[in-house]
Amino acid sequence: MIAKIPFGSTGHASSRAIFGAAALAAMKPARAQGVLETLLEFGVNHLDTAAGYGESELRLAPWLRRHRDDFFLATKTAERTGAGARAGIERSLERLGVESIDLIQLHNLVDPAEWETAMGPGGALEAAIEARDRGLVRFIGVTGHGTRAPEMHLKSLARFDFDSVLVPCNYTMLRNSEYAADFRKLLETGRSRGVAVQTIKAVARRRWTDVTDDSGPRFSWYEPIRDPEAVARAVDFVLRTPDLFLITSSDGTILRKTLEAARLFDADNAPEPAKPADEALALDVARLGIEPLFVRGVSDAI
């Protein structure tokens, strides 16, 4: 089984690999239920979805009727106003078929103007707090894509005691010294304040290009790593930091590879950063043409 650790200060021990339910966005119901059965095999007990992930919330609903008590359930709202967020939370509860969720997250809150709206009077944060007070949600988090995410999350944490944050994390992203410095500050802040730090894009290879050796269907906005050994090294890179969580890719075809790597990860023998394991990661970068998904001033959005 995949190891479980405390999810911040929530009191829940979550599997270090969290199921990224964006993978269910366009799946047919029967296929989705088969994918969800895989989670039980590996001991995954935390689901991460969003209102904007296509049919994901609807695909989870039948599963949750049988397994609601077995999973920590998180969704997201991309609404920035209080009115929009209130309506969005209610809609997510209806689509998921549940009376409450464990975690509502303000989705991709990195744009400064959007941040001011969401965090200000009458903003989405107020709606999330009201939902918590009403017992519709238990905890509140914030997520972000791009190179500004750690920096903006630190700003968010200075304004409000969020229970979790979510940021990109992989070998190529952390080779950027500026991003790595912001990421470390966020991780240190999370540790000192009991904030769960979730990561995305662990197994991202690069943005899709016109020249690619992957001619099959595309299930994600980015091209994933498919080589099993490279996937395992990419997963190890994230999990070697003891308190990080890894959210699986929106490409469900690599879910089993990712979960196998997380299950086999040996925390007691994990290499320290910049040790020989990174030499193999560097070789993967060269061999597979792995590139950072986000580059400040060049490609900082989805």
Kinemage of the C-alpha trace (Angstrom):
@kinemage 1
@onewidth
@group {chain A} dominant
@subgroup {mainchain}
@vectorlist {calphas} color= white
{ca met a 1} P 0.000 0.000 0.000
{ca ile a 2} L 1.046 3.586 -0.587
{ca ala a 3} L 2.242 5.266 2.597
{ca lys a 4} L -0.041 7.689 4.421
{ca ile a 5} L 1.012 10.798 6.315
{ca pro a 6} L -0.871 13.647 8.049
{ca phe a 7} L -2.531 16.012 5.586
{ca gly a 8} L -1.369 19.171 7.289
{ca ser a 9} L -3.314 19.870 10.468
{ca thr a 10} L -6.600 18.424 9.222
{ca gly a 11} L -6.323 15.271 11.315
{ca his a 12} L -6.566 13.086 8.198
{ca ala a 13} L -3.775 10.711 7.151
{ca ser a 14} L -3.785 10.915 3.345
{ca ser a 15} L -2.022 8.646 0.906
{ca arg a 16} L 1.049 10.420 -0.416
{ca ala a 17} L -0.267 9.832 -3.920
{ca ile a 18} L -3.589 11.643 -4.289
{ca phe a 19} L -5.863 10.727 -7.165
{ca gly a 20} L -6.078 13.561 -9.669
{ca ala a 21} L -9.692 13.156 -10.777
{ca ala a 22} L -9.112 15.422 -13.765
{ca ala a 23} L -8.336 12.064 -15.385
{ca leu a 24} L -12.085 11.346 -15.301
{ca ala a 25} L -13.026 14.540 -17.157
{ca ala a 26} L -13.975 12.921 -20.470
{ca met a 27} L -14.200 9.257 -19.441
{ca lys a 28} L -17.284 7.173 -20.015
{ca pro a 29} L -18.919 6.044 -16.741
{ca ala a 30} L -17.911 2.376 -16.986
{ca arg a 31} L -14.289 3.217 -17.665
{ca ala a 32} L -14.265 5.718 -14.797
{ca gln a 33} L -15.546 3.152 -12.312
{ca gly a 34} L -12.794 0.747 -13.375
{ca val a 35} L -10.160 3.431 -12.812
{ca leu a 36} L -11.556 4.185 -9.371
{ca glu a 37} L -11.353 0.516 -8.406
{ca thr a 38} L -7.596 0.794 -8.966
{ca leu a 39} L -7.375 3.239 -6.072
{ca leu a 40} L -8.481 0.589 -3.590
{ca glu a 41} L -5.738 -1.730 -4.814
{ca phe a 42} L -3.063 0.813 -3.928
{ca gly a 43} L -4.614 2.253 -0.790
{ca val a 44} L -5.269 5.711 -2.210
{ca asn a 45} L -7.700 7.478 0.119
{ca his a 46} L -7.757 11.067 -1.148
{ca leu a 47} L -9.592 12.381 -4.243
{ca asp a 48} L -8.869 15.735 -5.874
{ca thr a 49} L -11.353 17.070 -8.423
{ca ala a 50} L -12.670 20.462 -9.555
{ca ala a 51} L -15.821 22.029 -10.916
{ca gly a 52} L -13.926 22.767 -14.112
{ca tyr a 53} L -12.779 19.194 -14.770
{ca gly a 54} L -15.449 18.302 -17.296
{ca glu a 55} L -17.567 15.369 -16.090
{ca ser a 56} L -15.191 14.475 -13.233
{ca glu a 57} L -17.516 15.333 -10.344
{ca leu a 58} L -20.345 13.421 -12.025
{ca arg a 59} L -18.129 10.388 -12.584
{ca leu a 60} L -17.199 10.369 -8.895
{ca ala a 61} L -20.800 10.524 -7.672
{ca pro a 62} L -21.738 6.807 -8.104
{ca trp a 63} L -18.456 5.778 -6.501
{ca leu a 64} L -19.005 8.105 -3.566
{ca arg a 65} L -22.404 6.592 -2.844
{ca arg a 66} L -20.506 3.436 -1.864
{ca his a 67} L -17.184 4.818 -0.664
{ca arg a 68} L -17.725 8.328 0.701
{ca asp a 69} L -16.446 7.452 4.169
{ca asp a 70} L -13.269 5.901 2.751
{ca phe a 71} L -11.962 9.011 1.000
{ca phe a 72} L -10.919 12.547 1.799
{ca leu a 73} L -12.805 14.507 -0.870
{ca ala a 74} L -11.469 17.744 -2.337
{ca thr a 75} L -12.854 19.917 -5.099
{ca lys a 76} L -12.148 23.424 -6.380
{ca thr a 77} L -13.875 26.592 -7.480
{ca ala a 78} L -12.401 28.962 -10.038
{ca glu a 79} L -14.987 31.610 -9.180
{ca arg a 80} L -13.535 34.810 -7.746
{ca thr a 81} L -16.646 36.510 -6.375
{ca gly a 82} L -18.539 35.396 -3.331
{ca ala a 83} L -21.771 34.946 -5.256
{ca gly a 84} L -20.079 32.848 -7.914
{ca ala a 85} L -18.233 30.707 -5.371
{ca arg a 86} L -21.375 30.095 -3.295
{ca ala a 87} L -23.255 28.904 -6.353
{ca gly a 88} L -20.239 26.849 -7.467
{ca ile a 89} L -19.882 25.063 -4.135
{ca glu a 90} L -23.582 24.217 -4.064
{ca arg a 91} L -23.372 22.906 -7.629
{ca ser a 92} L -20.336 20.759 -6.819
{ca leu a 93} L -22.132 19.208 -3.842
{ca glu a 94} L -25.088 18.412 -6.083
{ca arg a 95} L -22.934 16.960 -8.867
{ca leu a 96} L -20.898 14.878 -6.412
{ca gly a 97} L -24.065 13.687 -4.690
{ca val a 98} L -22.746 14.486 -1.213
{ca glu a 99} L -23.861 16.645 1.690
{ca ser a 100} L -20.380 17.969 2.396
{ca ile a 101} L -16.821 17.881 1.129
{ca asp a 102} L -13.601 17.800 3.080
{ca leu a 103} L -11.681 20.485 1.206
{ca ile a 104} L -12.724 23.370 -1.038
{ca gln a 105} L -9.853 25.001 -2.888
{ca leu a 106} L -9.643 28.374 -4.623
{ca his a 107} L -8.498 27.164 -8.030
{ca asn a 108} L -5.360 28.560 -9.688
{ca leu a 109} L -5.331 31.793 -7.709
{ca val a 110} L -2.157 33.395 -9.063
{ca asp a 111} L -3.275 36.421 -11.093
{ca pro a 112} L -2.852 39.549 -8.893
{ca ala a 113} L -6.126 41.162 -9.961
{ca glu a 114} L -8.072 37.930 -9.480
{ca trp a 115} L -6.350 37.465 -6.130
{ca glu a 116} L -7.556 40.868 -4.916
{ca thr a 117} L -11.125 40.014 -5.915
{ca ala a 118} L -11.141 36.530 -4.392
{ca met a 119} L -9.426 37.541 -1.161
{ca gly a 120} L -11.194 40.865 -0.735
{ca pro a 121} L -14.620 41.895 0.580
{ca gly a 122} L -17.372 39.923 -1.120
{ca gly a 123} L -14.833 37.535 -2.632
{ca ala a 124} L -14.625 33.777 -3.036
{ca leu a 125} L -12.766 33.342 0.252
{ca glu a 126} L -15.726 34.768 2.156
{ca ala a 127} L -17.990 32.231 0.465
{ca ala a 128} L -15.621 29.387 1.352
{ca ile a 129} L -15.562 30.480 4.995
{ca glu a 130} L -19.375 30.672 5.022
{ca ala a 131} L -19.552 27.166 3.542
{ca arg a 132} L -17.234 25.947 6.289
{ca asp a 133} L -19.361 27.636 8.946
{ca arg a 134} L -22.449 25.930 7.507
{ca gly a 135} L -20.781 22.519 7.580
{ca leu a 136} L -20.704 22.171 3.796
{ca val a 137} L -16.901 22.009 3.761
{ca arg a 138} L -14.394 21.201 6.481
{ca phe a 139} L -11.216 22.837 5.207
{ca ile a 140} L -10.118 25.534 2.760
{ca gly a 141} L -7.136 25.454 0.399
{ca val a 142} L -5.644 27.347 -2.521
{ca thr a 143} L -4.059 26.040 -5.722
{ca gly a 144} L -1.902 27.474 -8.471
{ca his a 145} L -0.167 26.785 -11.773
{ca gly a 146} L 2.857 28.571 -13.190
{ca thr a 147} L 6.070 29.944 -11.750
{ca arg a 148} L 4.285 32.508 -9.558
{ca ala a 149} L 2.276 29.937 -7.606
{ca pro a 150} L 4.585 29.543 -4.564
{ca glu a 151} L 5.040 33.298 -4.285
{ca met a 152} L 1.299 33.946 -4.488
{ca his a 153} L 0.510 31.170 -2.012
{ca leu a 154} L 2.834 32.800 0.501
{ca lys a 155} L 0.864 36.008 0.001
{ca ser a 156} L -2.378 34.073 0.474
{ca leu a 157} L -1.105 32.479 3.692
{ca ala a 158} L -0.200 35.926 5.008
{ca arg a 159} L -3.855 36.907 4.539
{ca phe a 160} L -5.632 33.731 5.698
{ca asp a 161} L -4.872 30.414 7.420
{ca phe a 162} L -5.423 28.083 4.483
{ca asp a 163} L -5.282 24.374 5.298
{ca ser a 164} L -3.533 23.349 2.070
{ca val a 165} L -1.707 24.679 -0.963
{ca leu a 166} L -0.971 23.108 -4.349
{ca val a 167} L 1.939 23.899 -6.679
{ca pro a 168} L 3.870 22.407 -9.612
{ca cys a 169} L 6.879 20.324 -8.615
{ca asn a 170} L 9.243 18.244 -10.711
{ca tyr a 171} L 12.928 18.007 -11.477
{ca thr a 172} L 12.987 20.543 -14.305
{ca met a 173} L 10.884 23.103 -12.433
{ca leu a 174} L 13.149 22.952 -9.401
{ca arg a 175} L 16.253 23.371 -11.528
{ca asn a 176} L 15.146 26.993 -11.857
{ca ser a 177} L 16.807 28.658 -8.876
{ca glu a 178} L 14.204 31.419 -8.527
{ca tyr a 179} L 11.294 28.982 -8.534
{ca ala a 180} L 13.148 26.587 -6.245
{ca ala a 181} L 13.766 29.344 -3.708
{ca asp a 182} L 10.070 30.299 -3.631
{ca phe a 183} L 9.088 26.633 -3.415
{ca arg a 184} L 11.389 26.083 -0.420
{ca lys a 185} L 9.946 29.135 1.348
{ca leu a 186} L 6.452 27.792 0.828
{ca leu a 187} L 7.425 24.341 2.062
{ca glu a 188} L 9.055 25.798 5.176
{ca thr a 189} L 5.986 27.944 5.852
{ca gly a 190} L 3.743 24.929 5.400
{ca arg a 191} L 5.777 22.932 7.869
{ca ser a 192} L 5.784 25.666 10.492
{ca arg a 193} L 2.030 26.299 10.200
{ca gly a 194} L 0.699 22.804 9.571
{ca val a 195} L -0.335 23.502 5.975
{ca ala a 196} L -0.469 20.508 3.629
{ca val a 197} L 1.669 21.000 0.491
{ca gln a 198} L 0.350 19.192 -2.579
{ca thr a 199} L 2.223 18.967 -5.863
{ca ile a 200} L 1.204 18.549 -9.484
{ca lys a 201} L 2.978 17.798 -12.775
{ca ala a 202} L 5.437 15.285 -11.288
{ca val a 203} L 5.384 13.169 -14.459
{ca ala a 204} L 5.064 15.936 -17.039
{ca arg a 205} L 7.385 15.559 -20.013
{ca arg a 206} L 6.722 18.830 -21.864
{ca arg a 207} L 4.036 20.795 -23.636
{ca trp a 208} L 2.746 19.137 -26.776
{ca thr a 209} L 4.724 20.034 -29.876
{ca asp a 210} L 4.147 19.572 -33.584
{ca val a 211} L 7.055 17.138 -33.574
{ca thr a 212} L 6.363 14.341 -31.102
{ca asp a 213} L 6.935 10.619 -30.938
{ca asp a 214} L 3.559 10.152 -29.228
{ca ser a 215} L 0.982 9.741 -31.971
{ca gly a 216} L -1.774 8.301 -29.763
{ca pro a 217} L -4.764 10.126 -28.279
{ca arg a 218} L -4.057 13.019 -25.944
{ca phe a 219} L -5.640 12.926 -22.489
{ca ser a 220} L -3.901 15.934 -20.963
{ca trp a 221} L -2.900 19.431 -22.040
{ca tyr a 222} L 0.738 18.387 -21.631
{ca glu a 223} L 2.666 15.339 -22.785
{ca pro a 224} L 3.396 12.954 -19.902
{ca ile a 225} L 6.428 10.776 -19.298
{ca arg a 226} L 5.515 7.209 -20.268
{ca asp a 227} L 8.758 5.290 -19.773
{ca pro a 228} L 8.119 3.279 -16.549
{ca glu a 229} L 11.587 3.741 -15.095
{ca ala a 230} L 11.559 7.468 -15.802
{ca val a 231} L 8.087 7.720 -14.216
{ca ala a 232} L 9.437 5.961 -11.127
{ca arg a 233} L 12.354 8.385 -10.872
{ca ala a 234} L 10.046 11.371 -11.318
{ca val a 235} L 7.757 10.089 -8.551
{ca asp a 236} L 10.720 9.400 -6.275
{ca phe a 237} L 11.971 12.952 -6.840
{ca val a 238} L 8.785 14.378 -5.304
{ca leu a 239} L 8.259 11.819 -2.558
{ca arg a 240} L 11.835 12.024 -1.276
{ca thr a 241} L 10.729 15.266 0.409
{ca pro a 242} L 8.977 13.639 3.390
{ca asp a 243} L 5.878 15.809 3.707
{ca leu a 244} L 4.966 16.426 0.067
{ca phe a 245} L 1.889 14.947 -1.589
{ca leu a 246} L 1.817 14.007 -5.268
{ca ile a 247} L -1.408 14.420 -7.249
{ca thr a 248} L -1.566 11.991 -10.153
{ca ser a 249} L -1.749 13.133 -13.770
{ca ser a 250} L -4.873 14.026 -15.714
{ca asp a 251} L -3.679 11.387 -18.191
{ca gly a 252} L -5.222 8.264 -16.670
{ca thr a 253} L -3.191 5.940 -18.907
{ca ile a 254} L -0.173 6.426 -16.656
{ca leu a 255} L -2.072 6.150 -13.373
{ca arg a 256} L -1.005 2.584 -12.633
{ca lys a 257} L 2.660 3.352 -13.387
{ca thr a 258} L 2.502 6.331 -11.045
{ca leu a 259} L 0.816 4.415 -8.239
{ca glu a 260} L 3.232 1.488 -8.614
{ca ala a 261} L 6.131 3.908 -8.195
{ca ala a 262} L 4.507 5.514 -5.152
{ca arg a 263} L 3.841 2.113 -3.584
{ca leu a 264} L 7.439 0.982 -4.110
{ca phe a 265} L 8.925 4.246 -2.863
{ca asp a 266} L 11.107 3.554 0.174
{ca ala a 267} L 11.141 6.606 2.413
{ca asp a 268} L 13.807 5.129 4.668
{ca asn a 269} L 16.259 4.826 1.785
{ca ala a 270} L 15.265 7.881 -0.246
{ca pro a 271} L 18.244 9.844 -1.600
{ca glu a 272} L 18.869 13.374 -0.464
{ca pro a 273} L 18.432 16.073 -3.121
{ca ala a 274} L 21.414 16.553 -5.469
{ca lys a 275} L 22.689 13.048 -4.752
{ca pro a 276} L 23.405 10.379 -7.427
{ca ala a 277} L 19.699 9.810 -8.149
{ca asp a 278} L 19.620 13.255 -9.740
{ca glu a 279} L 22.200 12.124 -12.269
{ca ala a 280} L 19.652 9.609 -13.581
{ca leu a 281} L 16.997 12.342 -13.668
{ca ala a 282} L 19.319 14.546 -15.699
{ca leu a 283} L 19.845 11.689 -18.125
{ca asp a 284} L 16.065 11.289 -18.426
{ca val a 285} L 15.779 14.979 -19.269
{ca ala a 286} L 18.317 14.625 -22.065
{ca arg a 287} L 17.041 11.268 -23.341
{ca leu a 288} L 13.333 12.092 -23.322
{ca gly a 289} L 13.500 15.807 -24.046
{ca ile a 290} L 11.826 16.724 -20.754
{ca glu a 291} L 11.175 20.452 -20.393
{ca pro a 292} L 9.618 22.654 -17.696
{ca leu a 293} L 5.937 23.288 -18.403
{ca phe a 294} L 6.169 26.794 -17.029
{ca val a 295} L 8.818 29.373 -17.862
{ca arg a 296} L 8.440 32.867 -16.470
{ca gly a 297} L 7.749 35.384 -19.183
{ca val a 298} L 7.446 32.685 -21.838
{ca ser a 299} L 4.863 30.025 -20.967
{ca asp a 300} L 3.439 30.686 -17.527
{ca ala a 301} L -0.160 29.640 -18.152
{ca ile a 302} L -1.993 26.452 -19.094
